Amino acid sequence: MDGIINGWLIIDKPLGLGSTTAVSWVKRALRQGGHGKVKVGHGGTLDPLATGVLPIALGEATKLAGRMLDASKVYDFTIGFGTQTDTLDGEGVVIATSDVRPTLAAVEAVLGQFTGPIEQMPPAYSALKVDGKRAYDLARAGEEVVLKTRAVTIYSLDVLGSGDSEITLSAHVSKGTYIRSLARDIALALDSVGHVTMLRRTKAGPFALENAILLDNLDEIATARMLEDVILPLTAGLDDIPALPVTPAQAAALRQGRVLTGIPSIDGPYLANDGTTPVALVEAISGEIRVVRGFNIQPDVAKEEI
């Protein structure tokens, strides 16, 4: 591979590890695998107490990390009824209790209230900024945190299992959705209180758990110099974008940021490709093709891509 990597590593993030630490782990694995300096970023933060799909962007794929932030996600999560914590998960201190333990039928009856477009109050312990400061820093300092509600969409909400004092659900949600807030609000709608006791992301955009590898396995793969076997192509993060074939001359123009005309296309986003080489994310508008995000991948190294 000669050190040229433009693609995705999908990590099954373990419990207790932050997303930034996971990125550092991947950088180390790349060095172990004999690769030079590679730009690395992640496509959506996972809290240390959450596990599951963490897309790691490599090389030119880091230009698509923002698209991962905007993508919908799927989470499995468990609500433990009877106690609410200040962080809305198992890390915080108990701030409210209830003797109410909702039945499965009662839970199923309220889920419709939380499906579709809803208004949600983010947790005080979140990375949102209030007057230039992170909400969680203010909350940890004992200051009152007042956040605005936000519009999110819950595409689906299904029961996976239940116990005496808990319920496990699967939620397909839009960007900006806080599962901890969803758990809090479901419990309150059941005249109880609750917090998240388990949170696992099973899908982020096009990437699912079946694409993911454990970090421990990543070290073994890197040592064996077999990283190319588990890295997905840059285009794997764009499976919802139609391809737009371009000629080498048109590709060269796009790399210079020029507008193309005369290419038949319906208005909308496309991935411009010169053969098998991704050239740019483009937008077709009224007969013009304009660059949204260009990729620095030359045709003579296309064969080097994973």
KEPATOR-86412 format. One record per residue (C-alpha): residue number from 1; residue in three letters; z, y, x. Coordinates in steps of 0.05 Angstrom, whole numbers. Each point is the difference from the previous one (the first is absolute). Example, Ala and Ser with C-alpha at 12.3 -4.5 7.8 and 13.67 -1.06 7.14 Angstrom:
2
<pt num="1" residuo="ALA" pz="156" py="-90" px="246"/>
<pt num="2" residuo="SER" pz="-13" py="69" px="27"/>
# end
This chain:
306
<pt num="1" residuo="MET" pz="0" py="0" px="0"/>
<pt num="2" residuo="ASP" pz="5" py="45" px="61"/>
<pt num="3" residuo="GLY" pz="58" py="37" px="-32"/>
<pt num="4" residuo="ILE" pz="-42" py="28" px="-57"/>
<pt num="5" residuo="ILE" pz="38" py="-11" px="-66"/>
<pt num="6" residuo="ASN" pz="-17" py="32" px="-66"/>
<pt num="7" residuo="GLY" pz="33" py="-37" px="-57"/>
<pt num="8" residuo="TRP" pz="63" py="-21" px="-36"/>
<pt num="9" residuo="LEU" pz="60" py="-43" px="15"/>
<pt num="10" residuo="ILE" pz="37" py="-18" px="-63"/>
<pt num="11" residuo="ILE" pz="74" py="-13" px="14"/>
<pt num="12" residuo="ASP" pz="50" py="-35" px="-44"/>
<pt num="13" residuo="LYS" pz="56" py="48" px="18"/>
<pt num="14" residuo="PRO" pz="68" py="-34" px="6"/>
<pt num="15" residuo="LEU" pz="65" py="25" px="-30"/>
<pt num="16" residuo="GLY" pz="37" py="53" px="39"/>
<pt num="17" residuo="LEU" pz="-59" py="25" px="40"/>
<pt num="18" residuo="GLY" pz="-29" py="70" px="-10"/>
<pt num="19" residuo="SER" pz="-75" py="13" px="-4"/>
<pt num="20" residuo="THR" pz="1" py="41" px="64"/>
<pt num="21" residuo="THR" pz="33" py="-57" px="37"/>
<pt num="22" residuo="ALA" pz="-53" py="-47" px="-27"/>
<pt num="23" residuo="VAL" pz="-54" py="46" px="29"/>
<pt num="24" residuo="SER" pz="35" py="-3" px="68"/>
<pt num="25" residuo="TRP" pz="2" py="-76" px="-5"/>
<pt num="26" residuo="VAL" pz="-75" py="-1" px="-12"/>
<pt num="27" residuo="LYS" pz="-13" py="46" px="59"/>
<pt num="28" residuo="ARG" pz="40" py="-47" px="45"/>
<pt num="29" residuo="ALA" pz="-40" py="-60" px="-26"/>
<pt num="30" residuo="LEU" pz="-65" py="36" px="16"/>
<pt num="31" residuo="ARG" pz="23" py="12" px="71"/>
<pt num="32" residuo="GLN" pz="20" py="-73" px="5"/>
<pt num="33" residuo="GLY" pz="-69" py="-18" px="-24"/>
<pt num="34" residuo="GLY" pz="-32" py="38" px="57"/>
<pt num="35" residuo="HIS" pz="-25" py="59" px="-41"/>
<pt num="36" residuo="GLY" pz="3" py="70" px="26"/>
<pt num="37" residuo="LYS" pz="27" py="60" px="-36"/>
<pt num="38" residuo="VAL" pz="-17" py="-7" px="-74"/>
<pt num="39" residuo="LYS" pz="15" py="50" px="-54"/>
<pt num="40" residuo="VAL" pz="48" py="-32" px="-51"/>
<pt num="41" residuo="GLY" pz="27" py="24" px="-67"/>
<pt num="42" residuo="HIS" pz="26" py="-30" px="-64"/>
<pt num="43" residuo="GLY" pz="-28" py="6" px="-70"/>
<pt num="44" residuo="GLY" pz="63" py="12" px="-41"/>
<pt num="45" residuo="THR" pz="74" py="0" px="18"/>
<pt num="46" residuo="LEU" pz="45" py="-58" px="-20"/>
<pt num="47" residuo="ASP" pz="75" py="12" px="0"/>
<pt num="48" residuo="PRO" pz="41" py="-44" px="48"/>
<pt num="49" residuo="LEU" pz="29" py="-36" px="-60"/>
<pt num="50" residuo="ALA" pz="-70" py="-17" px="-26"/>
<pt num="51" residuo="THR" pz="-44" py="-56" px="25"/>
<pt num="52" residuo="GLY" pz="-73" py="-17" px="-7"/>
<pt num="53" residuo="VAL" pz="-70" py="29" px="10"/>
<pt num="54" residuo="LEU" pz="-4" py="55" px="52"/>
<pt num="55" residuo="PRO" pz="-72" py="17" px="19"/>
<pt num="56" residuo="ILE" pz="-5" py="21" px="73"/>
<pt num="57" residuo="ALA" pz="-62" py="40" px="17"/>
<pt num="58" residuo="LEU" pz="-31" py="-6" px="69"/>
<pt num="59" residuo="GLY" pz="-50" py="46" px="34"/>
<pt num="60" residuo="GLU" pz="-48" py="34" px="-47"/>
<pt num="61" residuo="ALA" pz="34" py="-34" px="-59"/>
<pt num="62" residuo="THR" pz="57" py="50" px="9"/>
<pt num="63" residuo="LYS" pz="-47" py="50" px="-33"/>
<pt num="64" residuo="LEU" pz="8" py="-41" px="-64"/>
<pt num="65" residuo="ALA" pz="76" py="-4" px="1"/>
<pt num="66" residuo="GLY" pz="3" py="58" px="-50"/>
<pt num="67" residuo="ARG" pz="-42" py="-41" px="-49"/>
<pt num="68" residuo="MET" pz="53" py="-55" px="4"/>
<pt num="69" residuo="LEU" pz="53" py="51" px="-20"/>
<pt num="70" residuo="ASP" pz="-41" py="17" px="-61"/>
<pt num="71" residuo="ALA" pz="-13" py="-73" px="-19"/>
<pt num="72" residuo="SER" pz="37" py="-37" px="-54"/>
<pt num="73" residuo="LYS" pz="54" py="-50" px="20"/>
<pt num="74" residuo="VAL" pz="31" py="-63" px="-28"/>
<pt num="75" residuo="TYR" pz="74" py="-15" px="8"/>
<pt num="76" residuo="ASP" pz="47" py="-56" px="-19"/>
<pt num="77" residuo="PHE" pz="70" py="26" px="-9"/>
<pt num="78" residuo="THR" pz="67" py="-22" px="-28"/>
<pt num="79" residuo="ILE" pz="46" py="45" px="-40"/>
<pt num="80" residuo="GLY" pz="74" py="-17" px="6"/>
<pt num="81" residuo="PHE" pz="35" py="23" px="-63"/>
<pt num="82" residuo="GLY" pz="71" py="27" px="-3"/>
<pt num="83" residuo="THR" pz="1" py="48" px="59"/>
<pt num="84" residuo="GLN" pz="-40" py="60" px="20"/>
<pt num="85" residuo="THR" pz="2" py="26" px="71"/>
<pt num="86" residuo="ASP" pz="-15" py="69" px="26"/>
<pt num="87" residuo="THR" pz="-61" py="-26" px="38"/>
<pt num="88" residuo="LEU" pz="-22" py="-44" px="-60"/>
<pt num="89" residuo="ASP" pz="-1" py="-60" px="47"/>
<pt num="90" residuo="GLY" pz="50" py="-45" px="36"/>
<pt num="91" residuo="GLU" pz="10" py="49" px="57"/>
<pt num="92" residuo="GLY" pz="38" py="53" px="-39"/>
<pt num="93" residuo="VAL" pz="69" py="7" px="-30"/>
<pt num="94" residuo="VAL" pz="15" py="-15" px="-73"/>
<pt num="95" residuo="ILE" pz="0" py="61" px="-44"/>
<pt num="96" residuo="ALA" pz="-2" py="-31" px="-70"/>
<pt num="97" residuo="THR" pz="18" py="-67" px="-32"/>
<pt num="98" residuo="SER" pz="-13" py="-33" px="-67"/>
<pt num="99" residuo="ASP" pz="22" py="-64" px="-34"/>
<pt num="100" residuo="VAL" pz="-67" py="-6" px="-36"/>
<pt num="101" residuo="ARG" pz="-43" py="-58" px="24"/>
<pt num="102" residuo="PRO" pz="-67" py="4" px="-36"/>
<pt num="103" residuo="THR" pz="-32" py="-63" px="-27"/>
<pt num="104" residuo="LEU" pz="-70" py="-20" px="21"/>
<pt num="105" residuo="ALA" pz="-25" py="17" px="-70"/>
<pt num="106" residuo="ALA" pz="31" py="70" px="4"/>
<pt num="107" residuo="VAL" pz="-34" py="12" px="67"/>
<pt num="108" residuo="GLU" pz="-67" py="-23" px="-26"/>
<pt num="109" residuo="ALA" pz="8" py="46" px="-60"/>
<pt num="110" residuo="VAL" pz="6" py="63" px="42"/>
<pt num="111" residuo="LEU" pz="-53" py="-13" px="53"/>
<pt num="112" residuo="GLY" pz="-54" py="32" px="-44"/>
<pt num="113" residuo="GLN" pz="37" py="66" px="7"/>
<pt num="114" residuo="PHE" pz="-14" py="-3" px="75"/>
<pt num="115" residuo="THR" pz="-72" py="-22" px="-2"/>
<pt num="116" residuo="GLY" pz="-57" py="50" px="5"/>
<pt num="117" residuo="PRO" pz="7" py="73" px="19"/>
<pt num="118" residuo="ILE" pz="73" py="20" px="7"/>
<pt num="119" residuo="GLU" pz="43" py="56" px="27"/>
<pt num="120" residuo="GLN" pz="47" py="-22" px="55"/>
<pt num="121" residuo="MET" pz="58" py="33" px="37"/>
<pt num="122" residuo="PRO" pz="-3" py="-20" px="74"/>
<pt num="123" residuo="PRO" pz="64" py="-24" px="34"/>
<pt num="124" residuo="ALA" pz="44" py="51" px="35"/>
<pt num="125" residuo="TYR" pz="-5" py="-45" px="61"/>
<pt num="126" residuo="SER" pz="-74" py="8" px="11"/>
<pt num="127" residuo="ALA" pz="-46" py="32" px="52"/>
<pt num="128" residuo="LEU" pz="-21" py="56" px="-48"/>
<pt num="129" residuo="LYS" pz="13" py="70" px="25"/>
<pt num="130" residuo="VAL" pz="45" py="51" px="-33"/>
<pt num="131" residuo="ASP" pz="-4" py="70" px="30"/>
<pt num="132" residuo="GLY" pz="-31" py="-30" px="63"/>
<pt num="133" residuo="LYS" pz="53" py="-54" px="9"/>
<pt num="134" residuo="ARG" pz="-3" py="-74" px="-15"/>
<pt num="135" residuo="ALA" pz="36" py="-18" px="-64"/>
<pt num="136" residuo="TYR" pz="36" py="-58" px="33"/>
<pt num="137" residuo="ASP" pz="27" py="46" px="55"/>
<pt num="138" residuo="LEU" pz="29" py="46" px="-53"/>
<pt num="139" residuo="ALA" pz="28" py="-58" px="-40"/>
<pt num="140" residuo="ARG" pz="33" py="-30" px="62"/>
<pt num="141" residuo="ALA" pz="31" py="68" px="15"/>
<pt num="142" residuo="GLY" pz="32" py="-1" px="-69"/>
<pt num="143" residuo="GLU" pz="-44" py="55" px="-29"/>
<pt num="144" residuo="GLU" pz="-25" py="-3" px="-71"/>
<pt num="145" residuo="VAL" pz="-74" py="-20" px="-1"/>
<pt num="146" residuo="VAL" pz="-42" py="25" px="-58"/>
<pt num="147" residuo="LEU" pz="-70" py="-30" px="-2"/>
<pt num="148" residuo="LYS" pz="-56" py="11" px="-50"/>
<pt num="149" residuo="THR" pz="-26" py="-56" px="-42"/>
<pt num="150" residuo="ARG" pz="-69" py="-26" px="18"/>
<pt num="151" residuo="ALA" pz="-56" py="-33" px="-40"/>
<pt num="152" residuo="VAL" pz="-14" py="-71" px="22"/>
<pt num="153" residuo="THR" pz="-35" py="-59" px="-32"/>
<pt num="154" residuo="ILE" pz="28" py="-71" px="-9"/>
<pt num="155" residuo="TYR" pz="-62" py="-42" px="-10"/>
<pt num="156" residuo="SER" pz="38" py="-64" px="-15"/>
<pt num="157" residuo="LEU" pz="73" py="-23" px="-2"/>
<pt num="158" residuo="ASP" pz="15" py="-74" px="-7"/>
<pt num="159" residuo="VAL" pz="62" py="-44" px="2"/>
<pt num="160" residuo="LEU" pz="1" py="-51" px="56"/>
<pt num="161" residuo="GLY" pz="70" py="-28" px="-12"/>
<pt num="162" residuo="SER" pz="70" py="15" px="-23"/>
<pt num="163" residuo="GLY" pz="73" py="-17" px="12"/>
<pt num="164" residuo="ASP" pz="68" py="17" px="-29"/>
<pt num="165" residuo="SER" pz="2" py="70" px="29"/>
<pt num="166" residuo="GLU" pz="-70" py="13" px="25"/>
<pt num="167" residuo="ILE" pz="-74" py="1" px="-16"/>
<pt num="168" residuo="THR" pz="-59" py="-7" px="47"/>
<pt num="169" residuo="LEU" pz="-63" py="37" px="-17"/>
<pt num="170" residuo="SER" pz="-70" py="11" px="28"/>
<pt num="171" residuo="ALA" pz="-28" py="71" px="-5"/>
<pt num="172" residuo="HIS" pz="-70" py="25" px="15"/>
<pt num="173" residuo="VAL" pz="9" py="75" px="11"/>
<pt num="174" residuo="SER" pz="-36" py="63" px="19"/>
<pt num="175" residuo="LYS" pz="13" py="40" px="63"/>
<pt num="176" residuo="GLY" pz="65" py="39" px="-1"/>
<pt num="177" residuo="THR" pz="38" py="-51" px="-42"/>
<pt num="178" residuo="TYR" pz="72" py="-14" px="21"/>
<pt num="179" residuo="ILE" pz="21" py="-71" px="-18"/>
<pt num="180" residuo="ARG" pz="73" py="19" px="9"/>
<pt num="181" residuo="SER" pz="-8" py="54" px="-54"/>
<pt num="182" residuo="LEU" pz="-37" py="-49" px="-45"/>
<pt num="183" residuo="ALA" pz="57" py="-50" px="7"/>
<pt num="184" residuo="ARG" pz="52" py="55" px="-15"/>
<pt num="185" residuo="ASP" pz="-37" py="23" px="-62"/>
<pt num="186" residuo="ILE" pz="-11" py="-70" px="-28"/>
<pt num="187" residuo="ALA" pz="74" py="-14" px="7"/>
<pt num="188" residuo="LEU" pz="19" py="65" px="-34"/>
<pt num="189" residuo="ALA" pz="-49" py="-15" px="-57"/>
<pt num="190" residuo="LEU" pz="39" py="-65" px="-10"/>
<pt num="191" residuo="ASP" pz="66" py="38" px="-5"/>
<pt num="192" residuo="SER" pz="21" py="-27" px="67"/>
<pt num="193" residuo="VAL" pz="-6" py="22" px="72"/>
<pt num="194" residuo="GLY" pz="-34" py="-35" px="58"/>
<pt num="195" residuo="HIS" pz="-29" py="3" px="69"/>
<pt num="196" residuo="VAL" pz="-54" py="-36" px="40"/>
<pt num="197" residuo="THR" pz="27" py="-61" px="36"/>
<pt num="198" residuo="MET" pz="-68" py="-26" px="24"/>
<pt num="199" residuo="LEU" pz="-65" py="36" px="12"/>
<pt num="200" residuo="ARG" pz="-64" py="-33" px="27"/>
<pt num="201" residuo="ARG" pz="-69" py="32" px="2"/>
<pt num="202" residuo="THR" pz="-52" py="-53" px="-15"/>
<pt num="203" residuo="LYS" pz="-62" py="44" px="2"/>
<pt num="204" residuo="ALA" pz="-20" py="68" px="28"/>
<pt num="205" residuo="GLY" pz="-69" py="23" px="-20"/>
<pt num="206" residuo="PRO" pz="-47" py="-58" px="16"/>
<pt num="207" residuo="PHE" pz="50" py="-35" px="46"/>
<pt num="208" residuo="ALA" pz="44" py="-57" px="-27"/>
<pt num="209" residuo="LEU" pz="52" py="-47" px="29"/>
<pt num="210" residuo="GLU" pz="-53" py="-53" px="14"/>
<pt num="211" residuo="ASN" pz="-29" py="49" px="51"/>
<pt num="212" residuo="ALA" pz="68" py="12" px="33"/>
<pt num="213" residuo="ILE" pz="31" py="-30" px="62"/>
<pt num="214" residuo="LEU" pz="73" py="-1" px="22"/>
<pt num="215" residuo="LEU" pz="19" py="43" px="60"/>
<pt num="216" residuo="ASP" pz="28" py="-60" px="37"/>
<pt num="217" residuo="ASN" pz="-68" py="-35" px="-8"/>
<pt num="218" residuo="LEU" pz="-34" py="64" px="24"/>
<pt num="219" residuo="ASP" pz="35" py="-5" px="67"/>
<pt num="220" residuo="GLU" pz="-24" py="-72" px="8"/>
<pt num="221" residuo="ILE" pz="-71" py="19" px="-20"/>
<pt num="222" residuo="ALA" pz="-1" py="58" px="49"/>
<pt num="223" residuo="THR" pz="26" py="-43" px="57"/>
<pt num="224" residuo="ALA" pz="-55" py="-50" px="-14"/>
<pt num="225" residuo="ARG" pz="-52" py="57" px="1"/>
<pt num="226" residuo="MET" pz="-22" py="-17" px="-71"/>
<pt num="227" residuo="LEU" pz="12" py="66" px="-35"/>
<pt num="228" residuo="GLU" pz="-73" py="5" px="-18"/>
<pt num="229" residuo="ASP" pz="10" py="-60" px="-46"/>
<pt num="230" residuo="VAL" pz="49" py="38" px="-45"/>
<pt num="231" residuo="ILE" pz="-27" py="71" px="2"/>
<pt num="232" residuo="LEU" pz="-39" py="19" px="-62"/>
<pt num="233" residuo="PRO" pz="-61" py="46" px="6"/>
<pt num="234" residuo="LEU" pz="5" py="74" px="-13"/>
<pt num="235" residuo="THR" pz="-42" py="-11" px="-63"/>
<pt num="236" residuo="ALA" pz="54" py="-45" px="-30"/>
<pt num="237" residuo="GLY" pz="36" py="63" px="-21"/>
<pt num="238" residuo="LEU" pz="-61" py="24" px="-37"/>
<pt num="239" residuo="ASP" pz="-18" py="-59" px="-45"/>
<pt num="240" residuo="ASP" pz="-1" py="47" px="-60"/>
<pt num="241" residuo="ILE" pz="-53" py="45" px="31"/>
<pt num="242" residuo="PRO" pz="-74" py="-18" px="-7"/>
<pt num="243" residuo="ALA" pz="-42" py="-3" px="63"/>
<pt num="244" residuo="LEU" pz="-55" py="50" px="15"/>
<pt num="245" residuo="PRO" pz="-50" py="-25" px="53"/>
<pt num="246" residuo="VAL" pz="-25" py="55" px="46"/>
<pt num="247" residuo="THR" pz="-50" py="1" px="57"/>
<pt num="248" residuo="PRO" pz="21" py="12" px="72"/>
<pt num="249" residuo="ALA" pz="-27" py="71" px="-5"/>
<pt num="250" residuo="GLN" pz="38" py="13" px="-64"/>
<pt num="251" residuo="ALA" pz="62" py="-31" px="32"/>
<pt num="252" residuo="ALA" pz="-7" py="48" px="58"/>
<pt num="253" residuo="ALA" pz="-4" py="59" px="-48"/>
<pt num="254" residuo="LEU" pz="62" py="-22" px="-37"/>
<pt num="255" residuo="ARG" pz="38" py="-7" px="66"/>
<pt num="256" residuo="GLN" pz="-17" py="73" px="11"/>
<pt num="257" residuo="GLY" pz="28" py="17" px="-68"/>
<pt num="258" residuo="ARG" pz="-68" py="18" px="-29"/>
<pt num="259" residuo="VAL" pz="-18" py="-5" px="-74"/>
<pt num="260" residuo="LEU" pz="-53" py="-52" px="-18"/>
<pt num="261" residuo="THR" pz="-49" py="8" px="-57"/>
<pt num="262" residuo="GLY" pz="-54" py="-45" px="-29"/>
<pt num="263" residuo="ILE" pz="43" py="-63" px="-4"/>
<pt num="264" residuo="PRO" pz="0" py="-26" px="-72"/>
<pt num="265" residuo="SER" pz="72" py="-8" px="-22"/>
<pt num="266" residuo="ILE" pz="47" py="9" px="-59"/>
<pt num="267" residuo="ASP" pz="54" py="53" px="10"/>
<pt num="268" residuo="GLY" pz="63" py="-29" px="30"/>
<pt num="269" residuo="PRO" pz="30" py="-27" px="65"/>
<pt num="270" residuo="TYR" pz="-36" py="-47" px="47"/>
<pt num="271" residuo="LEU" pz="9" py="-34" px="67"/>
<pt num="272" residuo="ALA" pz="-61" py="18" px="42"/>
<pt num="273" residuo="ASN" pz="-20" py="-58" px="45"/>
<pt num="274" residuo="ASP" pz="-50" py="-2" px="57"/>
<pt num="275" residuo="GLY" pz="-14" py="-75" px="-3"/>
<pt num="276" residuo="THR" pz="69" py="-31" px="7"/>
<pt num="277" residuo="THR" pz="32" py="62" px="31"/>
<pt num="278" residuo="PRO" pz="42" py="45" px="-45"/>
<pt num="279" residuo="VAL" pz="-22" py="72" px="10"/>
<pt num="280" residuo="ALA" pz="39" py="42" px="-50"/>
<pt num="281" residuo="LEU" pz="32" py="5" px="-67"/>
<pt num="282" residuo="VAL" pz="-47" py="45" px="-39"/>
<pt num="283" residuo="GLU" pz="-4" py="33" px="-68"/>
<pt num="284" residuo="ALA" pz="-65" py="3" px="-38"/>
<pt num="285" residuo="ILE" pz="-4" py="65" px="-40"/>
<pt num="286" residuo="SER" pz="-63" py="24" px="-36"/>
<pt num="287" residuo="GLY" pz="-47" py="-34" px="48"/>
<pt num="288" residuo="GLU" pz="38" py="19" px="63"/>
<pt num="289" residuo="ILE" pz="39" py="-48" px="45"/>
<pt num="290" residuo="ARG" pz="60" py="35" px="32"/>
<pt num="291" residuo="VAL" pz="48" py="-29" px="51"/>
<pt num="292" residuo="VAL" pz="72" py="-9" px="-23"/>
<pt num="293" residuo="ARG" pz="25" py="-39" px="60"/>
<pt num="294" residuo="GLY" pz="-41" py="-19" px="60"/>
<pt num="295" residuo="PHE" pz="12" py="-61" px="45"/>
<pt num="296" residuo="ASN" pz="-10" py="1" px="75"/>
<pt num="297" residuo="ILE" pz="-31" py="-69" px="4"/>
<pt num="298" residuo="GLN" pz="-66" py="-4" px="37"/>
<pt num="299" residuo="PRO" pz="-53" py="-52" px="-18"/>
<pt num="300" residuo="ASP" pz="1" py="-31" px="69"/>
<pt num="301" residuo="VAL" pz="73" py="-20" px="-11"/>
<pt num="302" residuo="ALA" pz="-7" py="-24" px="-71"/>
<pt num="303" residuo="LYS" pz="0" py="-72" px="25"/>
<pt num="304" residuo="GLU" pz="68" py="14" px="31"/>
<pt num="305" residuo="GLU" pz="32" py="12" px="-68"/>
<pt num="306" residuo="ILE" pz="43" py="-53" px="-29"/>
# end
